[in-house]
Amino acid sequence: MRLSELSGKEIVDVKKAERLGILGQTDLEINEGTGQIQALLIPSLKWFGLRKQGDEIRVPWSHIKKIGSDMIIIDVAGQGQEE
């Protein structure tokens, strides 16, 4: 799957039934040696959608459960949200 196919999909936490963001508003952590995505870095938002500096949710690639046509389902509840 290409990055362009992932862009624009909503990221949803399956346990909390909570929308975390849209891919394209997130950063990716990429292994420089292999080029594989290691994690999604989703900025935490505050009132009016303005980004708080330094706050982000790190979602390891292994926590992605399903990539659908409109959204990406993740499960971070088992390990908690890493910042």
C-alpha positions in Angstrom: 0.0 0.0 0.0 1.3 3.4 -0.9 1.3 6.4 1.4 -0.9 8.3 -1.0 -3.6 5.6 -0.5 -3.5 6.1 3.3 -3.7 9.9 3.2 -7.0 11.4 4.2 -8.2 8.4 6.2 -9.6 9.0 9.7 -7.8 7.3 12.6 -10.2 5.8 15.1 -9.4 4.1 18.4 -11.6 0.9 18.5 -11.7 0.7 22.3 -12.6 4.3 23.0 -14.6 4.7 19.8 -12.8 8.0 19.5 -11.5 9.9 16.4 -7.9 10.7 16.9 -7.1 12.5 13.7 -6.8 12.2 9.9 -3.7 10.7 8.3 -2.1 13.7 6.6 -2.4 15.7 9.8 -0.1 13.1 11.4 3.6 12.4 11.2 5.1 9.0 10.5 8.0 7.4 12.2 10.0 5.6 9.5 12.9 3.2 9.8 15.6 4.8 7.7 17.2 1.5 6.9 14.2 -0.4 5.7 11.8 2.4 4.8 9.0 0.8 6.8 6.6 2.8 8.9 7.2 2.1 12.6 4.5 4.4 14.1 2.0 7.1 13.6 2.5 10.3 15.5 -0.8 12.0 16.0 -0.8 15.5 17.4 -3.0 16.2 20.4 -5.4 19.1 19.6 -6.6 21.7 22.0 -9.6 24.1 21.7 -10.3 25.3 18.1 -8.0 22.7 16.7 -4.8 24.5 17.5 -1.9 22.2 18.1 -0.3 22.0 21.5 3.5 22.0 21.1 5.2 18.8 21.9 2.0 16.7 22.7 1.4 13.8 20.5 0.1 10.2 20.6 2.5 7.6 19.3 0.8 4.6 17.8 3.1 1.7 16.9 2.3 0.1 13.6 1.6 -3.2 15.3 -1.5 -1.5 17.0 -3.2 -0.9 13.6 -6.0 -3.5 13.4 -7.6 -2.6 10.1 -7.2 -0.2 7.2 -10.5 0.4 5.4 -11.5 2.6 2.6 -12.4 5.5 4.8 -10.6 4.9 8.1 -7.8 3.2 10.0 -8.8 1.3 13.1 -6.3 1.2 15.9 -6.1 -0.4 19.4 -3.9 1.4 21.8 -5.8 0.6 25.0 -3.8 -2.5 25.8 -0.5 -0.6 26.1 -1.7 2.9 26.7 -0.9 5.9 24.7 2.8 6.8 24.5 3.8 10.4 24.3 
